[in-house]
Amino acid sequence: MLKRFISISTFLLICFQGFSQIPGLTFTSQKDQPDLYLKTKTIWITATPFFVVDRKFSPDQGSTYIKVGMFGGNVKPYIQEDSVAIHDLNNYKLTRIFGIAQMGVIAPLLAYKHFNPGDPTSTGDADIDNSITQEEQTGYLAAAIIIFCTGTLTYHVFSKGFLFNALERYNYVLNDNPIFDDVSFNMNIRLDPVSQTPQLSLVWTF
């Protein structure tokens, strides 16, 4: 059964790659975000839930564009001096890894458990045993579908917020306008010369 599952997965992957090369079977949408100097291209394989997202960013505010990379590796050299942007980019990487684990590990294992349940524990009643087996198989398949869909959202949707934050921070710094760099806080304690009572002053500068 494991060989059959691997064969089916390999066949689907080949079909996915093949269909993406055939005109008329794909749907492409493009989206630009000028504030972030980010271009996003999404290619859908029609009649399937599979799609590919290609993101490019500009390190020089629109003059040239390079690919972000699967985990944002091409962005990292430009923001490595900024700890805030690096933190967001690391979250982007971890979120996408978690999405891959959901789609490529957890969901296939649950699907395999559905198609190959193994030897169930017998209760002595054939009808009850069949009912339990059917419920377990249905639950594994439903969980596999849900986790795969959740992994897709995690990989493509939830992770991009961290990428946006990193690029937003990078472009602010590039414009010599880093976020909160001009914010300062001062606290002073002094003794009032007349009343001889201590006074506390708090000063926020924006």
C-alpha positions in Angstrom: 0.0 0.0 0.0 2.9 2.4 0.8 4.3 1.8 -2.7 0.9 2.5 -4.2 0.6 5.7 -2.3 4.1 6.8 -3.3 3.3 5.9 -6.9 0.1 8.0 -6.9 1.9 10.9 -5.3 4.7 10.8 -7.9 2.1 10.5 -10.7 0.3 13.6 -9.4 3.5 15.5 -9.2 4.4 14.7 -12.8 1.0 15.6 -14.0 1.2 18.9 -12.0 4.5 19.7 -13.7 3.3 18.7 -17.1 0.0 20.5 -17.0 1.8 23.7 -15.9 3.6 23.7 -19.2 0.5 23.3 -21.4 -1.2 26.6 -22.5 -4.8 26.9 -21.6 -4.6 24.7 -18.5 -3.2 27.4 -16.2 -4.6 30.6 -14.7 -2.1 33.3 -13.8 -2.7 36.3 -11.7 -0.2 39.1 -10.8 -0.2 41.6 -8.0 2.1 44.4 -7.3 2.6 46.1 -3.9 4.5 49.3 -4.7 4.8 50.3 -1.0 6.8 47.1 -0.4 8.4 47.0 -3.9 7.1 43.4 -4.1 5.6 41.6 -7.1 3.6 38.4 -6.7 2.7 36.0 -9.4 0.3 33.1 -8.8 -0.2 30.3 -11.2 -3.2 28.1 -10.7 -3.6 24.6 -12.2 -7.2 24.7 -13.4 -9.6 22.1 -11.9 -7.1 21.3 -9.1 -6.3 22.8 -5.7 -2.6 23.2 -6.6 -0.9 26.6 -7.3 2.5 28.1 -7.4 3.4 31.5 -6.0 6.5 33.4 -7.2 7.5 36.5 -5.3 10.1 39.1 -6.3 11.3 42.1 -4.4 13.3 45.1 -5.3 16.4 45.9 -3.2 16.8 49.3 -4.9 13.2 50.5 -4.8 12.0 49.5 -8.2 15.0 49.5 -10.4 15.6 45.7 -10.4 13.7 42.8 -9.0 15.0 39.4 -7.7 13.2 36.4 -6.3 12.5 36.3 -2.6 13.4 32.6 -2.4 11.4 29.8 -0.8 12.4 30.8 2.7 13.4 34.5 2.0 17.1 33.6 1.6 17.6 36.3 -1.0 16.2 39.0 1.2 18.4 38.2 4.2 21.6 39.8 2.9 19.9 43.1 2.6 18.4 43.2 6.1 21.0 41.4 8.2 21.9 44.6 9.9 18.4 45.1 11.2 17.4 42.8 14.0 13.7 43.6 13.7 13.6 42.7 10.0 15.7 39.6 10.6 13.2 38.5 13.3 10.3 38.9 10.9 12.2 37.0 8.1 13.0 34.1 10.5 9.3 33.9 11.4 8.5 33.8 7.7 10.9 30.9 7.2 9.6 29.0 10.2 6.0 29.5 9.2 6.7 28.2 5.7 8.6 25.2 7.1 5.6 24.4 9.3 3.3 24.7 6.2 5.5 22.2 4.3 5.4 19.8 7.3 1.6 20.0 7.3 1.3 19.4 3.5 4.1 17.0 2.9 4.4 15.0 6.1 1.3 15.1 8.4 -1.4 15.0 5.8 0.2 12.2 3.7 0.7 10.1 6.9 -3.0 10.5 7.8 -4.0 9.7 4.2 -1.8 6.6 4.4 -3.4 5.6 7.7 -6.8 5.9 5.9 -5.8 3.6 3.0 -3.8 1.2 5.1 -5.5 1.0 8.6 -3.7 -2.2 9.6 -5.2 -4.9 11.8 -8.0 -3.5 13.9 -8.6 -4.6 17.5 -11.6 -7.0 17.5 -14.5 -6.5 19.9 -16.0 -9.9 19.0 -18.8 -8.4 17.0 -18.2 -8.1 13.2 -20.7 -5.2 12.8 -19.2 -3.2 15.5 -15.7 -3.8 14.2 -16.7 -2.7 10.7 -18.4 0.4 12.1 -15.3 1.4 14.1 -13.0 0.8 11.1 -15.2 2.9 8.8 -15.3 5.7 11.4 -11.5 5.7 11.8 -10.9 5.6 8.1 -13.3 8.5 7.5 -11.7 10.5 10.3 -8.2 10.0 9.0 -9.2 11.1 5.5 -11.1 14.2 6.7 -8.1 15.1 9.0 -5.7 14.7 6.1 -7.7 17.0 3.9 -8.2 19.6 6.6 -4.5 19.6 7.5 -3.4 19.8 3.9 -5.6 22.8 3.3 -4.4 24.4 6.6 -0.8 23.8 5.5 -1.5 25.5 2.2 -2.9 28.5 4.0 0.1 28.5 6.4 2.6 28.3 3.6 1.1 30.8 1.2 -1.1 33.1 3.3 -0.1 33.3 6.9 3.6 33.4 6.3 3.5 36.3 3.9 2.6 38.8 6.7 6.0 38.3 8.2 7.6 38.8 4.7 5.6 42.0 4.3 6.8 43.3 7.7 10.5 42.6 6.9 10.2 44.3 3.5 8.3 47.2 5.1 11.0 47.6 7.7 13.8 47.4 5.0 12.2 50.1 2.8 11.7 52.4 5.8 15.4 52.1 6.6 16.3 52.5 3.0 14.5 55.8 3.0 16.4 56.9 6.1 13.1 56.7 8.0 13.4 53.7 10.3 10.4 52.9 12.4 10.7 54.1 16.0 14.4 55.0 15.6 13.6 58.6 16.5 11.5 57.7 19.5 13.2 58.3 22.9 12.1 58.1 26.5 13.6 60.1 29.4 12.8 59.9 33.1 14.2 62.4 35.6 13.9 62.8 39.3 14.7 66.2 40.9 14.1 68.0 44.1 11.8 71.1 44.0 13.9 74.0 45.3 10.9 75.7 47.0 8.8 72.9 48.4 11.7 70.5 48.9 9.6 67.7 47.5 10.9 65.2 45.0 9.4 65.4 41.5 9.4 62.8 38.7 9.3 63.9 35.0 8.6 61.5 32.1 9.4 62.8 28.6 8.5 60.9 25.3 10.1 62.3 22.1 8.7 61.3 18.7 
